[in-house]
Structures are given as C-alpha cells and as structure tokens.
Amino acid sequence: VQLVESGGGLVEPGGSLRLSCVASGTSFALFAMGWYRQTPGNQRELVAFATRGGNTHYEDFVKGRFTISRDNATNTVYLQMNSLKIEDTAVYYCNGQTLPPWENMGGAWGQGTQVTVSS
C-alpha cells in the first residue's frame, strides 16, 4: 500500500486547512485510515482515524476542531482542520491499515506534509 498526502501549507492562527491522502496498491478499501503528526524532537502522535465502517476516533486535543472523513470507493481520507492553533504546527502523516484491529503506529505511512500555523 502506498499513501500520498497533499494539502499542507502555511495558515494563520484560527484558520483552516484540509489535508488529503490517497491510498494505492490495493483493490479493496483499507480497514482504517488516519492521521498522525510529529514535531522535531517528539514522537509521532495520533490525531484521528476512521474505519471503512464509518467509525471515527479523535484525540482530545483536536476534538471539536478537526474532522476526519473517508471516501471508501477511492481509498481517500481527508482531515479538515479548523480553528488551527500554533501548537498544531507539525508534519502530518497519513496512515493506512489493511486489517482490523487498529494498531497504534502500525500499517503503512505516507511521506508527510508540513502544516505551519503562524501569524
């Protein structure tokens, strides 16, 4: 499975960005697709994930601000990020897992896309 992200960039605090990730190399919908993020010197941390059945999980620090969604037909996952804060600045990585159950830090990874929140 190969994952390719897009949609990162520079945004002011309070602004919005939408990340996209397309999975290829598989003929069926992945069990789960999600997003992690990482800042220099820190471990990669989970942001959110969504299963092909429609279940979603969000970490507390993004609840109410970020929304994850999927298009199973195209194996695409989106992350709509609203009310962005400076501390959301990070490289965001797409994650895809073929089979259940969800395994933290498991599966395949994209190359990452930089999100910078700054005034």
Salt bridges, closest charged atoms under 4 A:
GLU45 OE2 - ARG37 NE 2.83
GLU59 OE2 - HIS57 NE2 2.68
ASP60 OD1 - LYS63 NZ 3.13
ASP88 OD1 - ARG37 NH1 2.89
ASP88 OD2 - ARG65 NH1 2.70
